[in-house]
Amino acid sequence: MIDLIDLNKYDRIYKDFLHPNPNINYKAILTLKKDFRSQFMNDLLNNLIEKDLFIRRRSIMALGEYGDEIFNYIVPIYFNSKNVIVKVSCLKIILKVIVDLNLKELNMYIMSVLDSAIKDNSPEIILSTVSILRLLGPNGRDILIRTCRDKDLLRAKASVSALLEIKDQVVDNFLDQLLNDKLIDSMIKEDILRDKLD
């Protein structure tokens, strides 16, 4: 329970959280997360539906500071929302945590989000998911390999582009298979050939 004095302190520091200066902003994030952990997290999660892009971006960044514990809150929000902006925001939080913690494996809870997201029809969701998968080593690679043959050209093309950034023999062999597959769109083959010539 936050009393009036604490509430005033919270409101004062929260204004610093929205300050355009990144140093003031980050210091406020650390203080609010330490002294008002649950309250701050709830407000940040509520900000995911905020129309103001500045507030939403700041909230995504701050939620990433909670580390992988934030995954438990992000998953139900992702699955219960029909709002593309909210879903993309959830994916961006996942991406930030992965990058900050250098994660290569995710639990089944988060993988269920990615499995659903990569099948979505929204270009923003597809591209955000591909950005995550390319960071996940063999786990992400194997999903990208499956989606390279998708009928949705954006999903297939984005998956191939992500694989081109992953240098291993499994990927090289697979890309050679795609080049010899008559069913693969010529635009995708051009991307692969261009990479081989570079």
C-alpha positions in Angstrom: 0.0 0.0 0.0 1.5 3.4 -1.1 0.8 6.2 1.4 0.3 9.8 0.4 4.0 10.8 1.0 5.2 7.8 -1.1 2.6 8.7 -3.8 4.0 12.2 -4.1 7.5 10.9 -4.3 6.4 8.4 -7.0 4.7 11.1 -9.0 7.7 13.3 -8.8 10.1 10.6 -10.0 7.7 9.4 -12.6 7.9 12.9 -14.2 11.7 12.4 -14.5 10.9 9.0 -16.2 9.2 11.0 -18.9 12.0 13.6 -19.1 13.6 13.8 -22.6 17.1 13.7 -21.1 18.1 10.0 -21.3 20.3 10.2 -18.2 17.5 11.7 -16.1 15.2 9.1 -17.6 17.3 6.1 -16.8 18.1 7.2 -13.3 14.3 7.6 -12.7 13.8 4.0 -14.1 16.3 2.5 -11.6 14.8 4.4 -8.7 11.2 3.6 -9.5 12.0 -0.1 -10.1 13.8 -0.3 -6.8 11.4 1.7 -4.6 8.1 1.1 -6.4 8.7 -2.1 -8.3 5.1 -3.4 -8.7 3.4 0.0 -9.0 5.9 1.1 -11.7 5.6 -2.2 -13.6 1.8 -1.9 -13.7 1.9 1.6 -14.9 4.4 0.7 -17.6 2.3 -2.3 -18.8 -0.7 0.0 -19.0 1.4 2.4 -21.1 1.6 -0.3 -23.9 -1.8 1.0 -25.1 -0.6 4.6 -24.9 -1.0 6.4 -28.2 1.9 8.7 -27.5 4.9 7.0 -29.1 7.4 8.6 -26.8 5.7 7.3 -23.7 5.3 3.8 -25.2 8.9 3.6 -26.3 10.1 4.7 -22.8 7.8 2.1 -21.2 9.1 -0.7 -23.5 12.7 0.3 -22.5 11.8 0.4 -18.8 10.0 -2.9 -18.8 13.1 -4.5 -20.4 15.0 -3.5 -17.3 12.9 -6.0 -15.3 14.8 -8.8 -17.1 13.2 -12.2 -17.9 10.7 -11.9 -15.0 8.7 -9.5 -17.2 8.0 -12.5 -19.6 5.4 -13.8 -17.1 3.4 -10.5 -17.6 4.0 -10.1 -21.3 2.7 -13.5 -22.5 -0.9 -13.1 -21.3 -1.0 -9.5 -22.5 0.2 -10.6 -26.0 -2.4 -13.4 -26.2 -5.3 -11.4 -24.8 -4.8 -8.3 -27.0 -6.1 -7.8 -30.5 -4.2 -4.6 -30.8 -1.2 -4.8 -33.2 0.7 -2.0 -31.4 0.4 -3.8 -28.1 1.5 -7.1 -29.6 4.5 -5.4 -31.3 5.4 -3.7 -28.0 5.4 -7.0 -26.2 7.8 -8.4 -28.9 10.1 -5.4 -28.5 10.2 -6.0 -24.8 11.2 -9.6 -25.4 13.8 -8.5 -27.8 15.3 -6.0 -25.4 15.6 -8.6 -22.6 17.2 -11.1 -25.0 19.8 -8.6 -26.1 20.5 -7.3 -22.6 20.9 -10.8 -21.1 22.3 -12.4 -24.2 19.8 -15.2 -24.1 20.0 -18.0 -26.6 17.2 -20.1 -25.1 13.7 -19.1 -24.1 11.2 -21.1 -22.0 8.2 -22.7 -23.7 6.0 -19.9 -22.4 7.8 -17.3 -24.5 8.4 -19.7 -27.4 4.6 -20.0 -27.6 4.4 -16.3 -28.2 7.0 -16.5 -31.0 5.3 -19.5 -32.6 2.0 -17.6 -32.7 3.6 -14.3 -33.8 5.5 -15.7 -36.8 2.1 -16.9 -38.2 0.4 -13.6 -37.7 -0.7 -11.6 -40.8 0.6 -8.3 -39.5 3.8 -7.2 -41.3 5.0 -5.4 -38.1 4.5 -8.5 -36.0 6.2 -10.8 -38.6 9.2 -8.5 -38.8 9.5 -8.1 -35.1 9.4 -11.8 -34.6 12.0 -12.5 -37.2 14.3 -10.0 -35.5 14.0 -12.0 -32.3 14.4 -15.5 -33.9 17.7 -14.6 -35.6 19.2 -14.0 -32.2 18.3 -17.3 -30.7 20.9 -19.6 -32.2 19.7 -23.0 -33.4 16.3 -22.7 -31.8 15.5 -19.6 -33.8 17.3 -20.8 -36.9 15.1 -23.9 -37.1 11.9 -21.9 -37.0 13.3 -19.5 -39.7 14.1 -22.5 -41.9 10.5 -23.7 -41.7 9.1 -20.2 -42.5 11.3 -19.7 -45.6 8.9 -21.8 -47.6 5.8 -20.0 -46.4 3.3 -18.8 -48.9 3.4 -15.3 -47.4 6.2 -13.7 -49.4 7.0 -11.2 -46.6 7.3 -13.9 -44.0 9.5 -16.1 -46.3 11.7 -13.2 -47.5 12.2 -11.8 -44.0 13.1 -15.3 -42.8 15.7 -15.8 -45.6 17.2 -12.4 -44.9 17.6 -13.3 -41.2 19.2 -16.7 -42.1 21.7 -14.9 -44.4 23.0 -13.2 -41.2 23.5 -16.6 -39.6 26.7 -18.2 -40.8 26.7 -22.0 -40.2 26.8 -25.1 -42.3 23.1 -26.0 -41.7 22.0 -22.6 -43.1 24.4 -22.8 -46.0 23.1 -26.2 -47.0 19.5 -25.1 -46.6 20.0 -22.0 -48.8 21.5 -24.2 -51.5 18.4 -26.3 -51.4 16.2 -23.2 -51.8 18.2 -22.1 -54.8 17.4 -25.5 -56.5 13.7 -25.5 -55.5 11.5 -24.5 -58.4 8.7 -23.5 -56.1 10.7 -20.8 -54.4 10.0 -17.2 -55.5 12.6 -15.6 -57.7 12.9 -12.6 -55.4 14.1 -14.9 -52.6 16.6 -16.6 -54.8 18.0 -13.3 -55.9 18.6 -12.4 -52.2 20.5 -15.6 -51.7 22.6 -15.2 -54.8 23.4 -11.6 -54.0 24.6 -12.7 -50.6 26.8 -15.4 -52.2 28.4 -12.9 -54.5 29.2 -10.4 -51.8 
